[in-house]
């Protein structure tokens, strides 16, 4: 099928989804399409009273449905039916996502949306397989560690992979027996609303997913500070994560999962498969135009093979062409906004002023919308702006090393520790360096997630607290209590 579509033909759900009902709301925040810069909608802002409506709807749904207390297999079955509908409605979801976001429609159909359905199925299977444990005690007692849902979970997702991030939050929270109040980014809300509507169609009790639209300062703060939201899950910048921690500390103590920023290194040794390394390094910074927390934005290469690897990466960068996200042929993403494109350009300029050199790119692309050319920068040191700052754009820095110790020193970032890549044929070296790299995820001879959703993701240092995906994400949505019974 031809996935290309007319962006002006879409009917967009602009409003909050609370208690199973969609309510249109007056827009406040102007929205511009990244692919052509056109103003096309306005996003409302849910204030504290609207957020409270969502919380009360969630509490009522939990009580009426007994979602956390039903047979776990019932939760599993509903979530599987939801995944079925996501796969059935893939074209509609792809259009709602592509029109607002940086994600090309073809990549959404084959990637983000299919993966989201897989992840919901993955977490559904925990519902009747993870639970309480009988623990060893003496013969006069029985000891148990019982787990139970938190109740109402607050989730805040970013704009860079909207539907995928929503699935990360909703899947484990619902499988664990909770209700969710979800705030998607004010720039990319539409697919999340439709996702919630599909859940109700699949048989999820209305009110277990409530979607409120708005910004971080008003809506996000109301969610993280609400006394009846028992746990927070957030993906976004380190600065926003710090603000969330501050607001939670000010308004009351509650657990949180924070997946935050990154400035991830990719170390390439001379014994690596250089064709494979060049393809992986380029894809990691060109994919979604570098707008990913795990983007491999710092290339650290053994000096004697640097020139060869640079040539291969530059050649692959030259093949990138801009096209709107609603064009099925599109393979390269725009920047999310003009403001963000200006920020990228400013960091590149500051790096050049500090002694850096542009080996490729470093310019806006001649196309409608907010496109920025894939960029490779050399002549940088540990104090260069492009090394220190999380750029969130298609900017790759180059540094060289002579030995393992120097490579590790360059890889270590003072703030971030989300992911790292390592390319070598030496298995002993790979294991040795993996143990020493300060990152929550290390990829060896690749730089990308797989569809093995059992692998958790999360960071060291200021890259976050807790884990998404994996068994850890399900467990993070249940609280535990110790029980000791004297016989």
C-alpha positions in Angstrom: 0.0 0.0 0.0 1.1 3.6 -0.6 1.6 5.1 2.8 1.9 8.7 1.6 -0.9 11.0 2.6 -2.1 14.6 2.5 -1.4 16.1 6.0 -4.2 18.7 5.5 -6.8 15.9 5.1 -6.4 14.5 8.6 -9.0 15.0 11.4 -6.9 15.6 14.5 -8.1 14.8 18.0 -7.3 18.0 19.9 -8.5 17.6 23.5 -8.3 15.5 26.6 -9.3 11.8 26.9 -10.7 11.3 30.5 -12.9 8.5 31.8 -13.2 6.9 28.3 -14.5 10.1 26.7 -12.8 12.5 24.3 -13.5 16.1 25.0 -12.4 18.8 22.6 -10.7 21.7 24.3 -9.7 25.2 23.2 -6.1 25.3 22.1 -3.5 27.5 23.6 -0.1 26.3 22.4 0.6 26.9 18.7 1.6 23.7 16.9 3.8 23.7 13.7 4.5 20.7 11.5 8.2 20.0 11.5 8.2 18.9 7.9 7.0 22.2 6.4 6.8 24.7 9.3 3.1 25.2 8.8 0.9 26.2 11.8 -1.9 23.6 11.8 -3.3 23.2 15.3 -3.3 24.4 18.9 -2.8 22.3 21.9 -4.8 22.9 25.1 -3.2 23.1 28.5 -4.8 21.0 31.3 -4.6 22.8 34.6 -4.6 21.3 38.0 -8.4 20.9 38.0 -8.4 18.9 34.7 -5.5 16.7 36.0 -7.6 16.1 39.1 -10.6 15.0 37.0 -8.3 12.5 35.3 -7.0 11.2 38.6 -10.5 10.8 40.0 -11.6 9.0 36.8 -8.6 6.7 37.2 -9.5 6.0 40.9 -13.1 5.3 40.0 -12.2 3.0 37.2 -9.8 1.0 39.5 -12.6 0.6 42.1 -15.4 -0.3 39.7 -13.4 -2.7 37.6 -11.2 -4.1 40.4 -8.4 -4.0 37.7 -5.7 -4.7 40.1 -7.5 -7.6 41.8 -9.1 -9.5 38.8 -7.6 -12.7 37.6 -4.2 -11.7 36.1 -5.1 -13.6 32.9 -8.0 -11.2 32.3 -5.5 -8.3 32.3 -3.3 -10.3 29.9 -6.2 -11.0 27.5 -7.3 -7.3 27.3 -3.8 -6.1 26.6 -3.4 -8.7 23.8 -6.6 -7.5 22.3 -5.3 -3.9 22.5 -2.1 -4.9 20.7 -4.3 -6.6 18.0 -6.1 -3.3 17.4 -2.9 -1.3 17.3 -1.7 -3.6 14.5 -5.0 -3.3 12.7 -5.1 0.5 12.9 -1.5 0.9 12.0 -2.2 3.3 9.1 -4.3 5.7 11.1 -1.8 5.7 14.0 1.1 6.3 11.5 -0.6 9.3 10.0 -1.5 10.8 13.3 2.1 10.3 14.4 3.8 11.4 11.2 1.9 14.7 10.7 3.0 16.1 14.1 6.4 14.5 14.8 9.8 13.9 13.2 9.0 10.2 12.4 8.7 9.3 8.7 5.5 7.4 8.0 7.2 4.4 6.5 9.4 3.9 9.6 6.4 4.2 11.8 4.5 1.4 10.1 7.4 -1.1 10.0 9.1 0.1 13.2 7.6 2.2 16.0 4.0 1.1 15.9 4.8 -2.6 15.3 7.3 -2.5 18.2 4.8 -0.7 20.4 2.3 -3.6 19.9 5.1 -6.1 20.6 6.0 -4.3 23.9 2.4 -4.3 25.1 2.2 -8.0 24.4 5.5 -8.5 26.2 4.4 -6.7 29.4 1.0 -8.4 29.2 2.7 -11.8 29.8 4.0 -10.6 33.1 0.5 -10.2 34.5 0.1 -13.9 35.3 3.7 -14.9 35.7 5.2 -12.4 38.2 3.8 -12.1 41.7 4.5 -12.7 45.4 7.3 -14.9 46.8 7.4 -17.4 49.6 10.8 -16.8 51.3 12.8 -19.1 53.6 12.2 -18.8 57.4 12.3 -21.2 60.3 9.6 -23.9 60.7 7.6 -21.8 63.2 6.9 -19.1 60.6 5.9 -18.5 57.0 7.5 -15.5 55.3 6.2 -13.8 52.2 7.0 -10.8 50.0 3.7 -9.7 48.6 3.4 -7.3 45.7 0.5 -5.1 44.6 -0.2 -2.2 42.2 0.5 1.4 43.2 -3.0 2.5 42.1 -2.7 5.6 39.9 0.5 6.1 38.0 1.5 9.4 36.3 3.4 9.1 33.0 5.0 11.9 31.0 6.4 11.1 27.5 8.6 13.1 25.1 8.1 14.1 21.5 10.8 12.2 19.7 9.2 8.7 19.7 5.7 9.5 20.9 3.8 6.2 20.5 6.7 4.0 21.4 7.3 6.0 24.6 3.6 5.8 25.5 3.8 2.0 25.1 6.8 1.9 27.4 4.8 3.6 30.1 1.3 2.2 29.6 2.2 -1.5 29.0 3.9 -2.3 32.3 1.7 0.0 34.4 -1.5 -1.6 33.2 -0.2 -5.2 33.2 0.8 -4.6 36.8 -2.8 -3.6 37.7 -2.5 0.2 37.8 -4.4 3.1 36.1 -2.5 5.8 34.3 -2.7 9.5 33.8 -0.6 10.2 30.7 0.7 13.5 29.5 2.2 13.2 26.0 4.3 16.1 24.6 2.3 19.1 23.6 4.0 18.9 20.2 3.0 15.3 19.4 -0.2 14.3 21.3 -2.4 12.8 18.6 -1.2 9.2 18.4 -1.4 8.9 22.3 -5.0 9.9 22.3 -5.9 7.4 19.6 -3.9 4.7 21.4 -6.0 5.3 24.5 -9.2 5.1 22.5 -8.1 1.8 21.0 -7.5 0.4 24.5 -11.2 1.1 25.5 -12.3 -0.5 22.2 -10.3 -3.5 23.2 -12.1 -3.9 26.4 -9.9 -2.0 28.8 -12.2 -0.4 31.5 -12.8 3.2 30.7 -10.8 5.5 32.9 -7.8 3.2 33.3 -6.0 5.4 30.7 -6.6 9.1 30.9 -4.7 11.4 28.5 -4.3 15.1 29.4 -2.6 17.5 27.1 -0.5 20.5 28.1 3.0 21.7 28.9 5.4 20.8 31.6 5.1 24.0 33.7 1.4 23.6 34.2 0.2 20.1 33.3 3.4 18.2 34.1 3.7 19.9 37.5 0.1 19.2 38.4 0.7 15.4 37.6 4.0 15.1 39.5 2.6 17.0 42.5 -0.8 15.4 42.7 -1.1 13.7 46.1 -3.2 10.8 44.8 -0.8 9.9 42.0 1.4 7.2 43.7 4.3 6.9 41.2 5.8 8.9 38.4 7.4 7.6 35.1 9.1 10.2 32.9 11.2 10.2 29.8 12.8 13.5 28.7 15.7 15.9 29.4 17.9 15.8 32.5 16.8 19.4 33.2 13.1 18.4 33.2 13.9 15.4 35.3 15.6 17.6 37.9 12.5 19.8 38.0 10.2 16.7 38.5 12.4 15.5 41.4 12.2 19.0 42.9 8.4 19.2 42.6 7.9 15.7 44.0 10.2 16.5 47.0 8.2 19.7 47.6 4.7 18.2 47.3 5.3 14.8 48.8 7.4 11.7 48.5 6.7 9.1 45.8 8.8 6.7 43.7 9.8 7.7 40.2 11.4 6.3 37.1 13.4 8.8 35.1 14.9 8.1 31.7 16.9 11.2 30.9 19.5 12.7 28.6 22.6 11.1 27.1 25.8 12.0 25.4 26.8 8.5 24.3 30.2 7.4 23.1 31.0 5.0 20.3 34.5 3.5 20.5 35.9 1.9 17.4 39.1 -0.1 17.5 41.4 -0.9 14.5 40.4 -4.6 14.5 36.7 -3.8 14.1 34.7 -4.5 11.0 34.9 -0.9 9.7 32.1 -1.2 7.2 29.8 -2.5 9.9 31.1 0.2 12.3 30.6 3.0 9.8 27.0 1.9 9.1 26.1 1.7 12.7 27.8 5.0 13.7 26.1 6.9 10.9 22.7 5.3 11.5 22.9 6.2 15.2 23.3 9.9 14.5 21.3 10.2 11.3 18.3 8.2 12.6 15.5 10.5 13.7 18.1 13.3 12.9 19.9 12.5 16.1 16.8 13.2 18.2 17.2 10.3 20.5 18.5 10.2 24.1 20.7 7.2 23.2 22.1 8.9 20.0 25.7 7.8 19.6 26.9 11.4 19.3 30.6 11.0 20.3 32.8 8.9 17.9 36.0 7.8 19.6 38.2 6.0 17.1 41.7 4.4 17.1 44.0 6.9 15.4 45.5 4.7 12.8 42.1 3.9 11.2 40.4 7.3 11.8 40.8 8.6 8.2 39.3 5.5 6.6 36.4 5.5 9.0 35.8 9.2 8.5 35.6 8.8 4.7 33.1 6.0 5.0 30.9 8.0 7.4 31.0 11.2 5.3 30.0 9.2 2.2 27.0 7.8 4.0 26.0 11.2 5.3 26.1 12.7 1.8 23.4 10.3 0.7 20.8 11.8 3.1 18.0 13.7 1.5 15.1 15.6 3.2 11.5 14.7 2.6 8.3 15.4 4.6 7.3 12.7 7.2 4.1 12.1 5.3 6.0 10.9 2.2 6.4 7.2 2.1 9.9 7.6 0.6 11.1 9.7 3.4 14.1 8.3 5.4 15.5 11.4 7.1 13.7 13.4 9.8 13.2 17.1 10.3 14.2 18.8 13.6 11.1 19.1 15.8 11.0 22.9 15.8 12.7 26.0 14.5 13.8 26.8 18.1 15.6 23.5 18.4 17.2 23.9 15.0 18.5 27.3 16.0 19.9 25.7 19.2 21.7 23.0 17.2 23.2 25.6 14.9 24.3 27.7 17.8 26.2 24.8 19.4 27.9 24.0 16.1 28.9 27.6 15.7 30.2 27.8 19.3 32.2 24.6 18.8 33.8 26.1 15.7 34.7 29.3 17.6 36.3 27.1 20.2 38.6 25.5 17.6 36.4 22.8 16.1 36.2 21.9 12.4 33.2 20.8 10.4 34.1 17.8 8.2 30.6 17.5 6.9 27.3 19.4 7.3 27.0 22.1 9.8 24.2 23.9 7.9 20.5 24.0 7.5 19.2 22.0 4.6 17.5 23.7 1.6 14.1 22.3 2.1 10.7 23.3 3.6 10.5 22.6 7.3 13.2 22.3 9.9 15.8 20.1 8.4 19.5 20.2 9.5 22.3 18.5 7.6 24.1 15.5 9.2 27.2 17.0 10.7 30.7 15.6 11.6 33.0 17.7 13.8 36.7 17.2 14.5 39.2 19.3 16.5 37.2 19.0 19.7 38.3 18.4 23.2 36.5 17.5 26.4 35.6 21.1 27.0 34.1 21.7 23.5 30.3 22.7 23.5 29.6 19.8 21.2 31.1 17.3 23.6 29.6 18.7 26.8 26.0 19.5 25.6 23.3 17.1 24.7 22.6 18.6 21.2 19.6 16.4 20.3 20.4 16.8 16.6 22.4 15.1 13.8 25.8 16.2 15.1 28.6 13.7 15.6 32.0 14.6 17.2 35.3 12.9 16.4 38.1 12.2 18.8 41.0 9.7 18.4 43.0 7.5 20.8 46.1 5.4 21.0 45.2 2.8 23.6 42.3 1.4 25.8 42.9 3.7 28.7 42.8 6.8 26.6 39.6 5.5 24.9 38.0 5.0 28.3 39.0 8.5 29.5 37.5 10.1 26.4 34.3 8.0 26.7 33.6 9.0 30.3 31.3 12.1 30.4 31.0 14.2 33.5 27.2 14.3 33.4 25.8 11.5 31.3 25.9 7.7 31.2 23.0 6.4 29.2 24.5 4.2 26.5 27.8 3.4 24.8 28.9 1.5 21.7 32.0 -0.6 21.3 33.4 -2.0 18.0 36.1 -4.7 18.2 36.7 -8.3 17.2 38.5 -9.0 20.4 36.1 -10.7 22.8 38.3 -10.2 25.8 38.6 -6.5 25.1 34.9 -6.2 24.6 34.1 -7.8 28.0 36.9 -5.9 29.7 35.8 -2.5 28.5 32.1 -3.2 28.9 32.7 -3.7 32.6 34.4 -0.3 32.8 32.2 1.9 30.7 30.0 4.1 32.8 26.7 3.5 30.9 23.4 1.8 31.6 23.5 0.1 28.2 26.5 -1.1 26.2 26.1 -2.3 22.6 29.0 -4.3 21.1 29.5 -4.4 17.3 26.1 -2.7 16.9 24.5 0.5 18.1 20.7 0.0 18.4 18.1 -1.7 20.5 16.8 -5.0 19.3 13.3 -6.4 19.7 14.4 -8.3 22.8 12.2 -6.3 25.1 13.5 -8.2 28.1 16.6 -6.0 28.1 16.0 -3.0 30.4 17.1 0.5 29.5 18.2 3.3 31.8 21.2 5.3 32.7 24.0 6.0 35.1 24.8 9.5 36.5 22.4 12.2 35.4 21.0 10.0 32.7 18.2 8.7 35.0 16.9 6.6 37.8 15.3 3.2 37.4 14.6 1.3 34.2 12.2 1.1 31.4 11.5 -2.1 29.4 12.5 -5.5 30.8 11.2 -7.3 33.9 12.4 -4.2 35.9 9.8 -2.0 34.3 7.0 -4.3 35.4 8.4 -4.7 38.9 8.7 -0.9 39.2 5.0 -0.6 38.8 4.2 -2.8 41.9 5.0 -2.1 45.5 6.0 -4.8 47.9 5.3 -5.6 51.5 6.8 -8.2 53.8 4.5 -10.7 55.6 5.5 -12.9 58.5 3.0 -15.4 59.8 3.6 -17.2 63.1 2.3 -20.7 62.9 
